Amino acid sequence: CGDDHTHDARDGHDHAHTKREFPSSPLAPPSRPLTWGALNILHTTDSHGWLLGHQKTSFPEPNYSGDFGDFASFVSHMKELALKKDVDLLLVDSGDLHDGTGLSDGYAPGGVDAHASNQFFKELPYDVLAIGNHELYIYNNTLDMHQNFAPRFNGRYLSSNVNITIDGVSKPVGSRFAKFKTRKGRAVTALGVLYDFTGNDKNTTVQPVEAMVKEAWFAAAIKDEPDLFLLAGHMPVSRDNWPLVFNAIRAVHPITPIIILGGHSHIRDCLQLDGRSMSLESGRYMETVGWMSADLAAPKHERRHEGEDHGSGQGSDTKNITFSRRYLDPNRVTYEYHTGRGNFSFDTAWGRSITKGLEKLAKTFDLSFEYGTAPHDFTINQAPYPSNDSLLSLVEQAMPIALTVNNTRASTPNIMITNSGSLRFDIYAGPFTKNDQLTASPFADSFLYIPNVPAVVAKAVLPALNGAGADERRRDESMEAELWARGYVGTRYREWIEEMYRRDVVEGGEARRAAANLTLGYVTSDACPGVGDDTPHAPLEFHSIPDFIASAAPAVADDAPIDLIFVDFIETQLIGIVNSVQKDKVFTTADVSQYTDILATELLGIFAQQAWN
Ligand SMILES: O=c1ccn([C@@H]2O[C@H](COP(=O)(O)O)[C@@H](O)[C@H]2O)c(=O)[nH]1
């Protein structure tokens, strides 16, 4: 086999080289070994149910083909390495376990989103986890996290500023903070902070970060100096409120190491708020496993013992800390490279059992059910919009077909509007399965409508929503802020992938790429020293897209009454816009009714059954 011959193939047959042992496409190995420090961290965030890895064969998908069983084996080997090196290794997650794939969202009626997929998450030895906004869109999901997820982590599932109300009593979903010791005896004070999210369901509360840092419990939690503050949280490391938390801690502890592990904007990002702190964000959808190392001093109690400490708790050690960070592509080649393993010595029995369990869950949820065959790829940003290859254009065509099935209002002319942010993943050529439907459109949102809207008004809504109407109306800042607060994060991710594409063009990318034989993937530029990406790639083509899209307007007179149909996620903005483009009537939620029972999660499957068979 050209390997280590400790055969233990997953299916019990030696030399049964399944797809799992050998990734379906050859993958470039990491560029260099990881830098280890006295304290090291593996970080995941925004996994959104992508626990079976990315399974498509077109690049960049194979880069992310490792599944959660592979990740478990990786963690296990890394823990062994940490033991050998006699250093600390922590595992941290920054939230958003719901909404994204069939494993989280393909449950049978009556089930709870991500309940089944979270059982696998619970198997991993996470040291700290933080709640995400996707844990809060639906009360039952939050309740499930409180009752069935948080208890497994014994006080380390953190929701510093997020509460749930049960029987009239408001309490943290997990814990507000945690204090613990690492294996090497470092005292850690950890928080789990959610950005100022406002789209949460009733009976859940998110306290603004600014208010949280003024709480008495916060002051008490940070009062004693640990060896390290570990701030996990579902909040981007750039352009958000981490400095509020950081400064509140720095006001009390000017030199204590602070590590921030953020999330939410789905990007790879790193910065240093000062020389004794590093902030890392590790992408999305299990497309990135983050690595951070910090050359921390020995634990305070050891230094005291050795007479080094002079009362500050940090002894004489006030100099900048040496940190490193790396963004790993989660695949078996990466995992094997960094653990010094081969195909036949990599898997652990535990990892395999997780993979098997996930595969069984995919079967139970019938995720391979085929609605049809996608004739070619439909992408969110790689193709121009509008175009034949644009997923947004596809949805514009699909809405009038799917949403009018068995609908008594089908014969009334209409315009159907949705937000492009509801589309979360590209569709690839080939079988279009239940899993593909849910990765492309995972939100179980309904479609609403306002009847009898004059066609001229309905036609003005889309351009106004997109901020470039005939009157050059710009979407105002308050609308941007409201969208961000409700979880509208697509803009940041798109800025990030656009920046890497434009940078590549400027640097004469195509020639360089050909010479270096690079595969497609993320090409990160962040504010930390050196190169962050573990494996070099060439960036994907990028085309910008609007925030909102609509079906073709009907050819009717301007004053003809039509149905204005829209996805419920955008109801507030849409009503506001309808009231801004006309003044004859003030529309309210009382004018809105349900248009169809068909949910956003079902739309593409219904379309595919008709158009792709
Ligand atoms: O019902 C929903 C809920 C969310 N969205 C979209 O999701 C993002 C927020 O997701 P993050 O993973 O937190 O970034 C938001 O931008 C919406 O576009 C939705 O469309 N429908």
The ligand as a MOL file (V3000), in Angstrom:
LIG
                    3D

  0  0  0     0  0            999 V3000
M  V30 BEGIN CTAB
M  V30 COUNTS 21 22 0 0 0
M  V30 BEGIN ATOM
M  V30 1 O -34.6620 32.2860 8.2480 0
M  V30 2 C -33.5740 32.7290 7.8480 0
M  V30 3 C -32.4580 32.8420 8.6790 0
M  V30 4 C -31.2700 33.3200 8.1820 0
M  V30 5 N -31.1970 33.6800 6.8860 0
M  V30 6 C -29.9000 34.1090 6.3300 0
M  V30 7 O -28.8550 33.6190 7.1620 0
M  V30 8 C -27.9080 34.6240 7.3880 0
M  V30 9 C -27.3720 34.5520 8.7880 0
M  V30 10 O -26.5990 33.4400 8.8430 0
M  V30 11 P -25.2140 33.3290 9.6070 0
M  V30 12 O -24.8180 31.9240 9.4320 0
M  V30 13 O -25.4780 33.7560 10.9620 0
M  V30 14 O -24.2740 34.1780 8.8990 0
M  V30 15 C -28.5970 35.8890 7.1090 0
M  V30 16 O -27.6680 36.6440 6.4050 0
M  V30 17 C -29.7450 35.5660 6.2040 0
M  V30 18 O -29.3640 35.8820 4.9140 0
M  V30 19 C -32.2950 33.5830 6.0710 0
M  V30 20 O -32.2240 33.9240 4.8930 0
M  V30 21 N -33.4490 33.0950 6.5670 0
M  V30 END ATOM
M  V30 BEGIN BOND
M  V30 1 2 1 2
M  V30 2 1 2 3
M  V30 3 1 2 21
M  V30 4 2 3 4
M  V30 5 1 4 5
M  V30 6 1 5 6
M  V30 7 1 5 19
M  V30 8 1 6 7
M  V30 9 1 6 17
M  V30 10 1 7 8
M  V30 11 1 8 9
M  V30 12 1 8 15
M  V30 13 1 9 10
M  V30 14 1 10 11
M  V30 15 2 11 12
M  V30 16 1 11 13
M  V30 17 1 11 14
M  V30 18 1 15 16
M  V30 19 1 15 17
M  V30 20 1 17 18
M  V30 21 2 19 20
M  V30 22 1 19 21
M  V30 END BOND
M  V30 END CTAB
M  END
